[in-house]
Amino acid sequence: MSTITKKTVTKKNTAPKRKVLFVASEAAPFIATGGLAEVIGSLSKALAKSRKYDVRVIVPLYEDIKDEYRKKYKFIKSITVPVSWRQQYCGIFEYKECGVTYYFVDNEYYFKRHGCYGYFDDGERFAFFCSSVMEILPHIDFYPDVLHCHDWQAALAALYLKTKYCFRPEYQFIRALFTIHNIEYQGWYSMSVLEELFGISYDFKHLVEFNGGINLMKGAIECCERFSTVSPTYAQEIKDPYFAHGLHEIVRRNEFKLTGILNGIDPDYYNPSTDNALPANYSAEEPGNKAICKAELQRLLNLPVKPDTPIVAMITRLVAHKGLDLVTAVVEDLLQRDVQFVLLGTGEGYYEGYFRELARRHPDKVAACITFNANLSRKIYAGADVFLMPSKSEPCGLSQMIASRYGTVAVVRETGGLRDSILAYGSGGNGFTFANYNAHDMLYVLNEAINLYHNKEEWSKLMRKAATTDFTWSASAKRYDKLYSDLLTYATEARR
């Protein structure tokens, strides 16, 4: 009698990956000026990790991108790109890392300069960039299902897709998503340059026209199938004139396609147990070495080494909407207590001067580091006890998440992503919050935090709660997955 062996056949998921192309003016770790780069760098990796997406990112090849990255780039080819009536050189470079393919658009006339923004011809620079996005697709043999554009610098990519390129068969079913990271910066230009600079026909003038001029962010909102912001609360706030910088009526008219998804951080990149910038590593489970980080920070900043004196820290751009007017109003009152205050950042001359003078008058209590120093920021996140973010507006904010990851308790105003990420201690949350934009409300909550600091048992519990809060991209990536699915379902139905 013969024995028949049955083999179990496991069916593999053969569904093709969905294709997503991120269009952004910066991306970590290559080039970064703020939270936008952090989001592009970490969200793209989180989506690629799911294995459901072929994720690619395109950014300009800036002069400031370090050689350690440049030497790894692979040259694909060079093409010419239309910028209105002009034809410009465009070099295409490729780099792959963590499952993500990055493309860098080269043109030294536009990008061989220090910094990313702030030039008189930024409109032309990013018109070239967005035109190059459209032009290189056949050369890299990649037509995305979703073109995900970020902030005004990438807005023209969505506009070009829906006005100039939608008539090409291979572009017809590309869905566009536009994410607003900060609605304050909208891309304003004179209507006189619509065709001459941007190459947009007057037939499409209505898409970008706003208050007599061109508003590129408005055009992207109108053109995209969906648009999003970087936190649920900010999605509601930008319908209000107080937050929308004039665009509230456009947002309200298009709110049926608006979504708010909270940003996350990369837990491997921001990890106190492996961070080489720290004098000693620690974790939420074994936090003892955080005391070493605090003592070393005090020595580094020439503050008295006092383990039982709480350090209140800020890492911020020194501009008014970060709540610095609240800080300057009551910081002298705060310094009446046994506290130390540490600030790191650059910005408006008034605030730079104010905090320098404050440190001069209180050398044993205040350290003002008027600079940008990523290494020092890590030391402050780890060495501080309380992290203050009293912003007037904050689309998402990442600093409160990073501070929490390092076991430093956040004190924030309830706005935008601060409201969505930090919940009040009295309600079982992971930090301290205040609602009104009021200096003495902020001071009251700061004093509550300092009082709790001296209750070591409760403070240890709060530190652990902050450090173990899930600020990873896992939950947010799922929401983007659903958003992309909605877009692609729409595209599939449109084909029928």
VOGU-3710 file (C-alpha; in Angstrom, 3 decimals, decimal comma):
1> mstitkktvt> 0,000/0,000/0,000  1,477/3,316/-1,031  1,525/6,355/1,165  0,607/9,660/-0,398  2,221/12,664/1,207  0,184/15,810/0,976  2,082/19,052/0,669  0,618/22,148/2,149  0,806/24,959/-0,366  0,991/28,439/1,108
11> kkntapkrkv> -0,403/31,066/-1,178  1,745/34,113/-1,397  0,251/37,542/-1,591  0,855/38,432/-5,201  -1,030/41,715/-5,138  1,142/44,395/-6,756  2,471/47,093/-4,481  0,788/50,465/-4,620  3,074/53,184/-5,893  3,519/56,427/-3,943
21> lfvaseaapf> 5,776/59,332/-4,877  6,532/61,934/-2,195  7,302/65,367/-3,618  8,988/67,607/-1,040  11,565/70,366/-0,765  13,552/68,529/1,926  13,939/65,075/3,414  15,907/63,760/6,380  18,639/62,725/6,708  19,876/64,368/3,495
31> iatgglaevi> 18,674/67,953/3,924  16,565/69,352/6,766  15,478/72,760/8,024  12,530/71,620/10,152  9,756/69,143/10,760  8,889/68,659/7,070  12,150/66,798/6,436  11,639/64,621/9,514  8,178/63,622/8,299  9,315/62,783/4,765
41> gslskalaks> 12,209/60,731/6,065  10,279/58,726/8,662  6,838/58,364/7,026  8,321/57,056/3,781  10,248/54,378/5,695  7,179/53,431/7,754  5,093/52,937/4,600  7,839/50,963/2,859  8,205/48,735/5,915  4,579/47,600/5,506
51> rkydvrvivp> 5,589/46,026/2,140  2,319/47,251/0,636  3,907/50,253/-1,057  6,640/51,032/-3,502  7,617/54,341/-1,903  9,796/56,885/-3,680  10,809/60,408/-2,705  11,983/63,258/-4,922  13,809/66,347/-3,623  16,185/68,968/-5,078
61> lyedikdeyr> 19,915/68,236/-5,045  20,978/71,146/-2,830  24,583/72,205/-2,404  24,252/71,650/1,366  23,677/67,898/0,998  26,798/66,336/2,493  29,353/64,460/0,423  28,884/61,377/2,590  25,500/60,984/0,885  26,381/62,423/-2,528
71> kkykfiksit> 29,118/59,887/-3,177  26,558/57,090/-2,844  24,132/58,532/-5,408  23,756/56,792/-8,744  23,494/58,993/-11,835  20,507/57,932/-13,967  20,535/60,407/-16,851  20,111/64,056/-17,775  17,095/65,557/-19,493  15,710/68,989/-20,290
81> vpvswrqqyc> 12,754/70,354/-18,351  10,394/73,165/-19,415  10,065/76,142/-17,091  7,414/78,120/-18,963  9,141/78,933/-22,300  12,629/78,037/-21,039  14,328/74,640/-21,330  16,569/73,795/-18,378  19,065/71,042/-17,671  17,933/68,424/-15,153
91> gifeykecgv> 20,178/65,688/-13,786  18,532/62,683/-12,132  20,303/60,863/-9,305  19,044/57,825/-7,375  19,702/56,428/-3,912  18,056/53,524/-2,086  17,819/53,049/1,659  15,463/51,203/4,055  13,196/50,124/1,207  12,732/53,689/-0,091
101> tyyfvdneyy> 14,025/54,971/-3,431  15,125/58,615/-3,393  15,562/60,805/-6,465  17,582/64,009/-6,420  16,971/66,653/-9,072  20,153/68,451/-10,088  20,422/71,940/-11,535  23,258/74,080/-10,190  21,710/77,330/-11,419  18,809/76,797/-9,037
111> fkrhgcygyf> 20,254/74,714/-6,202  23,996/75,342/-5,923  23,400/77,790/-3,076  23,606/77,730/0,699  20,279/76,881/2,324  16,982/75,788/0,852  14,795/78,887/0,860  14,733/82,653/1,063  15,959/83,574/-2,426  14,321/86,143/-4,697
121> ddgerfaffc> 13,716/83,488/-7,373  12,240/80,770/-5,133  9,133/80,754/-7,328  11,175/79,850/-10,408  13,357/77,396/-8,472  10,398/75,353/-7,303  8,575/75,715/-10,616  11,596/73,969/-12,138  11,533/71,349/-9,378  7,827/70,578/-9,839
131> ssvmeilphi> 8,123/70,524/-13,624  11,031/68,091/-13,299  8,851/65,793/-11,156  6,405/65,476/-14,016  9,085/65,109/-16,683  11,222/62,413/-15,100  8,451/59,827/-14,599  8,928/58,114/-17,983  12,719/58,182/-17,524  12,547/56,303/-14,224
141> dfypdvlhch> 9,668/54,124/-15,478  7,539/55,004/-12,473  4,001/56,355/-12,714  2,733/56,607/-9,140  -0,769/55,710/-8,051  -0,546/58,582/-5,543  1,420/61,784/-6,025  1,844/63,029/-2,439  2,891/66,706/-2,473  4,056/68,537/0,647
151> dwqaalaaly> 3,716/72,285/1,312  3,731/75,160/-1,167  7,109/74,302/-2,695  5,553/71,102/-4,107  2,115/72,582/-4,852  2,910/73,174/-8,527  3,442/69,442/-9,059  -0,240/68,888/-8,296  -1,227/71,871/-10,458  0,862/70,673/-13,406
161> lktkycfrpe> -0,511/67,144/-13,062  -4,109/68,330/-13,262  -3,664/71,022/-15,932  -0,723/70,275/-18,259  -0,116/66,529/-17,929  -3,559/65,044/-17,315  -4,080/64,697/-21,072  -1,278/62,145/-21,376  -2,714/58,618/-20,991  -0,061/57,411/-18,533
171> yqfiralfti> -0,764/60,377/-16,191  -4,563/60,278/-16,256  -5,166/58,121/-13,214  -2,485/59,482/-10,914  -4,272/60,691/-7,790  -2,950/63,778/-5,996  -2,744/64,324/-2,245  -1,510/67,632/-0,823  -0,322/67,896/2,780  -0,154/71,233/4,584
181> hnieyqgwys> 2,622/71,259/7,161  2,218/74,972/7,904  -0,527/77,045/6,324  1,312/80,283/7,040  3,591/79,763/4,028  1,394/79,644/0,938  3,447/80,662/-2,107  2,181/84,154/-2,986  3,058/85,712/-6,357  1,820/88,384/-8,725
191> msvleelfgi> -0,724/87,253/-11,306  1,502/88,828/-13,967  3,920/85,864/-13,781  1,295/83,123/-14,232  2,411/82,158/-17,735  5,851/83,779/-17,870  7,183/82,145/-14,702  4,952/79,195/-13,899  3,837/78,219/-17,399  0,172/77,971/-16,356
201> sydfkhlvef> -2,362/78,952/-18,987  -4,807/81,729/-18,176  -7,490/79,109/-18,827  -6,574/77,798/-15,347  -6,193/81,186/-13,700  -9,194/80,543/-11,460  -7,416/77,672/-9,714  -4,657/79,830/-8,239  -6,218/83,300/-8,154  -6,637/84,633/-4,634
211> ngginlmkga> -6,991/88,251/-3,549  -5,804/89,433/-6,947  -2,629/87,364/-6,988  -1,372/83,796/-7,283  -1,632/81,510/-4,261  0,040/78,165/-4,994  -1,269/76,440/-1,872  -4,805/77,426/-2,801  -4,252/75,949/-6,264  -3,080/72,634/-4,823
221> ieccerfstv> -6,072/72,440/-2,482  -8,415/73,029/-5,412  -6,695/70,505/-7,713  -6,019/67,560/-5,415  -8,479/64,744/-4,829  -7,623/64,978/-1,115  -5,638/67,293/1,134  -4,445/66,796/4,666  -2,746/68,453/7,609  -0,343/67,097/10,191
231> sptyaqeikd> -2,760/66,753/13,122  -6,531/66,333/13,581  -6,811/69,503/15,681  -4,947/71,588/13,097  -7,339/70,303/10,432  -10,138/71,918/12,388  -8,164/75,054/13,264  -7,361/76,002/9,661  -11,052/76,502/9,020  -10,809/79,452/11,434
241> pyfahglhei> -9,492/82,861/10,283  -7,293/83,021/13,410  -5,164/80,125/12,166  -5,685/80,023/8,391  -3,745/83,144/7,308  -6,536/84,077/4,911  -7,279/80,645/3,446  -10,148/79,668/5,758  -12,833/80,098/3,098  -10,904/77,896/0,642
251> vrrnefkltg> -10,418/75,262/3,347  -14,092/75,339/4,299  -15,172/75,027/0,673  -12,987/71,949/0,297  -13,356/70,463/3,775  -15,153/67,410/2,352  -11,727/66,186/1,201  -9,723/67,299/4,284  -8,083/64,880/6,746  -5,892/65,499/9,782
261> ilngidpdyy> -3,259/62,840/10,586  -0,849/63,300/13,475  2,826/63,050/12,606  5,119/60,627/14,365  8,834/60,292/15,053  11,381/57,619/14,229  11,882/55,677/17,497  15,207/54,275/16,318  16,632/57,680/15,440  15,376/59,232/18,695
271> npstdnalpa> 16,365/56,561/21,187  18,044/57,453/24,507  19,301/53,893/24,868  21,439/54,135/21,712  21,933/57,895/21,123  25,657/58,546/20,672  25,227/62,238/21,516  24,464/61,417/25,144  27,121/61,071/27,848  25,243/58,013/29,139
281> nysaeepgnk> 22,428/55,937/27,695  19,211/54,994/29,448  15,697/53,767/28,747  12,185/53,985/30,150  12,790/50,667/31,908  16,200/51,681/33,297  16,169/55,500/33,573  18,981/55,881/36,102  21,535/57,330/33,671  19,253/60,260/32,864
291> aickaelqrl> 20,699/61,833/36,044  24,168/61,605/34,471  22,869/63,352/31,343  21,439/66,112/33,523  24,675/66,655/35,440  26,742/66,711/32,232  24,338/69,211/30,654  24,701/71,502/33,675  28,501/71,297/33,449  28,446/71,878/29,687
301> lnlpvkpdtp> 26,316/75,012/30,077  28,208/76,321/33,120  25,227/75,902/35,418  25,608/74,674/39,010  25,374/70,882/39,168  22,296/70,500/41,336  20,521/67,146/40,891  17,369/68,235/42,737  16,882/71,495/40,829  14,538/70,982/37,866
311> ivamitrlva> 15,718/72,125/34,437  13,028/73,727/32,265  14,130/73,671/28,618  13,041/75,112/25,284  14,392/74,159/21,844  12,670/76,447/19,385  12,846/79,013/16,652  12,884/82,397/18,374  9,748/83,818/16,770  6,605/85,249/18,333
321> hkgldlvtav> 4,153/82,482/17,429  6,223/79,990/19,447  4,848/81,647/22,584  7,977/83,553/23,508  5,963/86,623/24,460  4,381/84,486/27,196  7,804/83,334/28,362  9,318/86,814/28,483  6,295/88,047/30,461  6,734/85,633/33,390
331> vedllqrdvq> 10,208/84,076/33,227  11,483/86,398/35,973  8,681/85,098/38,211  9,625/81,520/37,339  13,253/82,190/38,247  12,214/83,137/41,784  11,929/79,405/42,335  14,754/76,900/42,562  14,845/76,149/38,828  17,232/76,364/35,904
341> fvllgtgegy> 16,127/77,536/32,455  17,859/76,384/29,253  17,069/77,711/25,782  18,437/76,654/22,389  17,490/78,384/19,144  17,891/81,281/16,751  15,437/83,717/15,238  14,257/87,276/15,717  16,867/89,695/16,991  14,680/90,926/19,850
351> yegyfrelar> 14,317/87,478/21,385  17,954/86,546/20,794  18,990/89,689/22,661  16,433/89,208/25,432  17,568/85,710/26,330  21,251/86,583/26,105  20,630/89,388/28,591  18,538/87,106/30,798  21,425/84,641/30,963  23,876/87,457/31,759
361> rhpdkvaaci> 21,733/88,605/34,703  21,069/85,063/35,990  24,266/83,100/35,240  23,477/80,456/37,887  19,974/79,844/36,592  19,812/80,551/32,844  21,742/79,252/29,808  20,856/80,794/26,447  22,403/78,994/23,467  21,638/81,236/20,497
371> tfnanlsrki> 22,635/78,786/17,806  21,478/75,743/15,853  23,217/72,655/17,197  21,646/69,237/16,644  24,111/67,496/18,942  23,396/69,905/21,792  19,649/69,536/21,250  19,946/65,794/22,000  21,810/66,563/25,210  19,085/69,014/26,236
381> yagadvflmp> 16,268/66,579/25,466  17,992/64,021/27,674  19,267/66,288/30,453  16,218/68,479/31,032  13,330/67,609/33,344  10,577/69,776/31,833  10,174/70,746/28,171  8,164/73,916/27,466  6,175/74,525/24,233  3,676/77,370/24,751
391> sksepcglsq> 2,988/77,942/21,033  0,304/80,287/19,766  -0,098/77,864/16,860  1,614/74,545/16,169  0,441/72,422/13,216  1,944/69,300/14,759  5,224/69,812/16,556  7,791/67,076/16,992  9,845/68,456/19,879  7,234/67,525/22,480
401> miasrygtva> 7,300/63,953/21,164  11,097/63,778/21,148  11,317/65,222/24,662  8,772/62,678/25,890  10,733/59,867/24,254  13,741/60,984/26,324  11,683/61,006/29,540  11,443/64,802/29,719  7,927/65,889/30,652  6,273/68,293/28,198
411> vvretgglrd> 4,326/71,406/29,198  2,338/72,609/26,176  -0,474/74,869/25,109  -3,496/73,014/23,757  -3,233/73,838/20,072  -2,704/71,791/16,908  -0,612/68,689/17,333  0,369/69,690/20,878  -3,222/69,094/21,920  -3,343/65,756/20,089
421> silaygsggn> -0,080/64,397/21,503  0,174/65,672/25,102  -2,640/65,014/27,559  -2,949/66,604/30,996  -1,388/64,810/33,955  -4,460/65,352/36,143  -6,517/63,374/33,638  -4,070/60,491/33,507  -2,057/61,993/30,681  1,618/62,179/29,777
431> gftfanynah> 2,397/65,853/30,484  0,930/69,219/31,443  -1,291/71,455/29,318  -2,997/74,856/29,378  -5,676/76,140/27,026  -5,728/79,953/27,045  -2,925/81,875/25,405  -2,079/83,571/28,664  1,281/83,952/30,394  -0,018/83,364/33,899
441> dmlyvlneai> -1,969/80,266/32,849  1,328/78,952/31,505  3,164/79,876/34,702  0,513/78,172/36,831  0,928/74,904/34,937  4,728/75,180/35,021  4,550/75,562/38,786  2,330/72,461/38,948  4,980/70,529/37,037  7,782/71,789/39,291
451> nlyhnkeews> 5,793/70,890/42,402  5,223/67,374/41,104  8,921/67,074/40,250  9,707/67,104/43,969  7,385/64,133/44,486  9,932/61,657/43,160  7,623/58,645/43,093  4,892/60,387/41,080  7,424/62,111/38,839  9,054/58,799/37,999
461> klmrkaattd> 5,668/57,398/36,991  4,980/60,435/34,784  8,423/60,222/33,172  7,822/56,586/32,332  4,373/57,355/30,915  5,848/60,087/28,722  8,741/57,898/27,565  6,477/54,977/26,658  3,818/56,987/24,802  3,526/55,606/21,283
471> ftwsasakry> 4,728/58,420/19,023  5,854/56,026/16,292  4,486/56,169/12,763  2,670/52,832/13,098  -0,787/54,263/13,846  -0,408/57,284/11,550  0,926/55,156/8,686  -2,250/53,085/8,893  -4,289/56,254/8,517  -2,277/57,231/5,446
481> dklysdllty> -2,817/53,707/4,154  -6,577/54,224/4,456  -6,344/57,655/2,838  -4,393/56,249/-0,099  -6,897/53,385/-0,382  -9,754/55,872/-0,608  -7,926/57,759/-3,350  -7,184/54,608/-5,320  -10,716/53,266/-4,946  -11,862/56,533/-6,486
491> atearr> -9,361/56,062/-9,318  -10,498/52,481/-9,970  -14,125/53,545/-10,165  -13,180/56,346/-12,537  -11,644/53,822/-14,956  -14,913/51,895/-15,290
//
